[in-house]
Amino acid sequence: MKFSFDSLLNAGGSRQTYGLLNLRIFGWILYGFTRPGILVPSQILAQVIRIGVQAIPMASLVSLSVGFILAMQSSTELGKMGANSFIPDLVSLSLMRELGPLLVAIIVVGRSGSAVAAELGTMKVNEEIEALRVMAIDPIRYLVVPRFIALMIMLPCMTIFGNCVGLAGGWVVCTLDMGMPSSFYIMRAMQRPELWDLYSGIIKTVVFAHIIITIACFQGLNVEGGAEGVGRATTAAVVYSILWIIIADTLLTGLFYVVL
């Protein structure tokens, strides 16, 4: 077992394939649970703040706007049928199942995913990553794993918080514009969704977090061509992350629809 772990953790050299990068990330995480000092809490906490906490204001603003938009647009059509009482249901279900996880993930791609790709790419161009290897410090363990764990923790938390902010946006429209009682809005928004609606959104955020951070790290670690290469890698990280997030969301939604 020790030999297989060592072979995996030291594989790849200076250029990583995407599949090997994923295997090495999970290998270091598993290895870190058996050897103290492999996973450094202070490094993970620093990335939690940089990647997650600092992105909360932007993600919250987007979620608030989505809550406003959902409530206002649905009131236009549902009001014609006298069905305004269903607006809280629509807002809560839309945020929990689809729009909350998807939009927060896209915001994180643009804000944090691009930053990770640019940071690692600059380190690659400046030969700082090679310097780590010379000092017998594996770049995957030292640079990638803390960022991976941080985003896997923070994206579900940010999505749940964003859902709450989005519900608050819908509440403002329903109570101030339509005169809906606050108690009625809260009861409908909380009672209509089932636990699976929340769980399905969390499952999506975990998948999205994996896509965002692995693509960003893959692009950053494989930069070539100086500063121009860093720009290309950052752009590729954002474009590919958004593309695969949308594909993953479609596949997961279809899977949940078929299974349930």
Residue, then its C-alpha position, 0 to 999 in steps of 0.5 A: m500500500k505504501f509503495s502504491f501511494d508513493s508511486l501515485l503521489n510522485a507521478g507526473g513530473s512537471r506536466q500533469t494530465y487532467g486524470l493524473l492530477n485528480l488521482r494525485i489530489f485524492g491520493w494526497i488527501l487520503y495520505g494526509f489522513t494517515r500522516p500528520g503534517i501532510l494537510v496543514p490546517s492554516q494553509i486550508l484556512a487561508q484558501v477558505i478565506r481567499i477563495g470562499v469568504q471573499a467571494i460571498p458579497m458578490a455571490s450574495l448580490v447575484s442571489l439577491s438579484v435572482g430572487f427579485i427577478l424570479a418574484m417580479q417575473s412570476s408575479t406578472e403571469l401568475g397574477k393574471m390567473g390569481a395564483n400569486s400564492f404560488i410565487p414563494d414556491l416558485v422562488s424557493l424551488s428554483l433557487m434550491r434546485e437550479l439557479g442557486p447552485l448554478l449561478v453561485a458556481i459561475i460567480v466563483v469561476g469568474r472570481s476565484g477559479s480565474a484567480v487560481a489559474a492565474e496565480l499558479g500559472t504565474m508561479k509556473v512561468n517564474e519557475e517557483i513550482e520547479a523551485l518547490r520540486v528542487m526543495a522536495i516539496d510536491p506542488i500538488r500537496y502544497l499548492v493544489v490540495p489546500r485550494f481543492i479542500a477549501l472550495m469543496i467546503m466553501l461552495p456548498c456553504m456559499t450556495i446555501f447562504g445564497n439561497c437564503v439571500g435569494l429568498a429574502g429578495g423574493w420576500v421583499v417583492c412579495t411583501l412590499d409590492m404585492g402586500m403578501p403577509s410575511s408569515f405566509y411567504i415564509m411558510r410557503a417558501m419553507q413548507r413547499p420544498e422537500l429535503w431532496d430539493l436541498y440535497s440535490g442542490i448540494i450534490k450539484t455544488v460539490v460536483f461544480a466545486h470539483i470541476i472549478i478547482t481541478i480545471a483551474c489548477f490543471q490550466g495553471l500548472n500547465v502554462e507555457g509561453g510566459a505572460e501570454g500563456v498565463g492569459r490563455a490559461t486563465t481564459a481557458a480555465v473560465v471557459y472550460s469550467i463554465l462549459w462543464i458546469i452547464i453540462a454537469d448540471t444538465l446531466l445531474t438534472g436529467l439523472f435526478y428526474v429519471v431516478l425520482 
